[in-house]
Each structure stands twice: as structure tokens, then as C-alpha cells.
């Protein structure tokens, strides 16, 4: 990071390596907050975001072919 940033944020749905974690907190650099998949899910479940889980279904169209006239 360069410029006038006070902090950086990197988000992944996976996990960060130990090397990435060390690099995010190196001396003399602006801090970088690492948000991995687990933390991201926790954040999305925060009540103040007012998100709710939704169940979705996919239709198996080939199943219905035998019912066509």
C-alpha cells in the first residue's frame, strides 16, 4: 500500500497463509486487516447487517421431460 491510506483490508473466502499474516502486520507499514472465509461468515451473520438466510433450489429439468405431452 502506498499513499495516504491508514489501513488496508483483504477479503478471501479461503484462509491466509502464515506468511500473509506476518506481512499484514509488518513493522513500519500501514496495517492490513485480513478477513478469511470464517470471519466473513461471522461478519455476515451480525444482527446489525439485517441479513437473513435464504434457501434456494435448482430445478432438474430433465426429470420433467417425461411428463410433457
C-alpha positions in Angstrom: 0.0 0.0 0.0 1.2 3.5 -0.7 -0.3 6.9 -0.5 -2.5 8.2 2.3 -4.2 5.0 3.5 -4.4 4.4 7.2 -5.4 0.7 6.8 -5.9 -1.9 4.1 -8.5 -4.8 4.0 -8.1 -8.0 2.1 -11.0 -10.5 2.0 -10.9 -14.1 0.9 -13.4 -17.0 1.2 -10.4 -19.3 1.9 -7.7 -18.9 4.6 -4.5 -16.8 4.8 -1.0 -18.3 5.0 1.2 -17.6 8.0 3.4 -15.6 5.6 0.4 -13.4 4.6 -0.5 -12.9 8.3 3.1 -11.8 9.1 3.1 -9.4 6.1 -0.1 -7.8 7.2 1.4 -6.7 10.4 4.9 -5.9 9.5 6.7 -3.0 11.2 6.6 0.4 9.6 3.7 -0.4 7.3 0.1 0.6 7.5 -1.9 -2.3 9.0 -3.8 -4.7 6.7 -6.9 -6.4 8.1 -7.2 -9.9 6.8 -10.8 -11.3 6.6 -10.8 -15.0 5.9 -13.9 -17.1 5.0 -14.7 -18.0 8.6 -14.5 -14.3 9.8 -16.5 -13.2 6.7 -19.4 -15.6 7.6 -19.3 -14.4 11.2 -19.5 -10.8 10.0 -22.4 -11.5 7.6 -24.3 -13.1 10.5 -24.1 -9.9 12.6 -27.6 -8.8 13.5 -27.0 -5.2 12.6 -26.5 -6.1 9.0 -30.1 -7.4 9.0 -29.3 -10.2 6.6 -31.3 -13.4 6.6 -30.6 -16.8 5.2 -32.5 -17.8 2.1 -32.9 -21.3 0.8 -32.7 -21.8 -3.0 -33.5 -24.8 -5.2 -32.4 -25.7 -8.7 -34.9 -27.5 -11.0 -33.7 -30.7 -12.6 -35.4 -30.0 -15.9 -34.6 -33.5 -17.3 -36.9 -35.1 -14.7 -39.9 -33.2 -16.1 -39.3 -34.2 -19.7 -41.2 -37.4 -19.2 -44.4 -35.5 -18.2 -44.6 -33.4 -21.4 -47.4 -34.2 -23.8 
